[in-house]
């Protein structure tokens, strides 16, 4: 038989703790953010956070830069609070 305490306990959070990203005030690419964070977030996680921030209105897509070789890179900027 198991006995239950009358106190309510909150279950422990499982998994990795969330990493907050401070967006640069100047124009930036996802690659630059990934490099500045080091190994704390993967490239895919940075792209996911950027897409969520764009949907929430925190970031704006400025342009897409097409290098000579490779895939185009999106350039973002943080929305100013006016």
C-alpha positions as CSV (number, residue, x, y, z in Angstrom):
1,X,0.0,0.0,0.0
2,X,1.2,3.4,-0.8
3,X,0.4,6.5,1.2
4,X,-0.1,9.9,-0.2
5,X,1.0,13.1,1.4
6,X,-1.6,15.8,1.8
7,X,0.9,18.3,0.3
8,X,0.7,18.8,-3.4
9,X,4.0,18.5,-5.2
10,X,4.8,19.8,-8.6
11,X,6.4,17.4,-10.9
12,X,10.0,18.0,-11.9
13,X,10.5,19.5,-15.3
14,X,12.2,17.1,-17.6
15,X,14.7,17.7,-20.3
16,X,17.0,20.6,-21.1
17,X,16.5,24.0,-19.7
18,X,15.4,26.6,-22.2
19,X,18.1,28.9,-23.6
20,X,17.1,32.6,-24.1
21,X,18.6,34.4,-27.1
22,X,19.3,38.1,-27.0
23,X,18.9,39.3,-30.6
24,X,21.5,41.7,-31.9
25,X,20.4,45.3,-32.5
26,X,22.0,45.3,-36.0
27,X,21.2,43.2,-39.0
28,X,22.2,39.5,-38.5
29,X,21.9,36.1,-40.0
30,X,21.1,32.8,-38.3
31,X,24.7,31.7,-38.8
32,X,26.0,34.7,-36.9
33,X,23.7,34.0,-34.0
34,X,24.8,30.4,-33.9
35,X,28.4,31.3,-33.8
36,X,27.9,33.9,-31.1
37,X,26.1,31.3,-28.8
38,X,28.8,28.8,-29.3
39,X,27.7,25.2,-28.7
40,X,24.7,26.1,-26.4
41,X,22.2,25.8,-29.3
42,X,22.3,23.9,-32.6
43,X,21.8,25.6,-36.0
44,X,18.3,24.1,-36.3
45,X,17.3,25.3,-32.8
46,X,18.4,28.9,-33.7
47,X,16.4,28.8,-36.9
48,X,13.3,27.5,-34.9
49,X,13.7,30.4,-32.4
50,X,14.1,32.9,-35.3
51,X,10.9,31.6,-37.0
52,X,9.0,31.9,-33.7
53,X,10.3,35.4,-33.1
54,X,9.2,36.4,-36.7
55,X,5.7,35.1,-36.1
56,X,5.5,36.9,-32.8
57,X,6.6,40.1,-34.4
58,X,9.9,40.4,-32.5
59,X,12.1,40.1,-35.6
60,X,11.7,41.3,-39.2
61,X,13.1,39.7,-42.4
62,X,15.1,42.4,-44.1
63,X,16.5,40.6,-47.2
64,X,17.9,37.4,-48.6
65,X,21.5,37.4,-49.6
66,X,22.4,35.0,-52.5
67,X,26.1,34.0,-52.4
68,X,27.9,32.8,-55.5
69,X,27.7,29.2,-54.2
70,X,25.3,27.6,-51.7
71,X,22.0,28.5,-50.3
72,X,20.7,32.0,-49.8
73,X,20.9,33.5,-46.3
74,X,18.1,35.4,-44.7
75,X,19.0,38.7,-42.9
76,X,16.9,39.7,-39.9
77,X,16.7,42.8,-37.7
78,X,15.1,43.2,-34.3
79,X,12.0,45.4,-34.4
80,X,12.4,48.7,-32.7
81,X,10.0,49.7,-29.9
82,X,8.6,53.1,-30.9
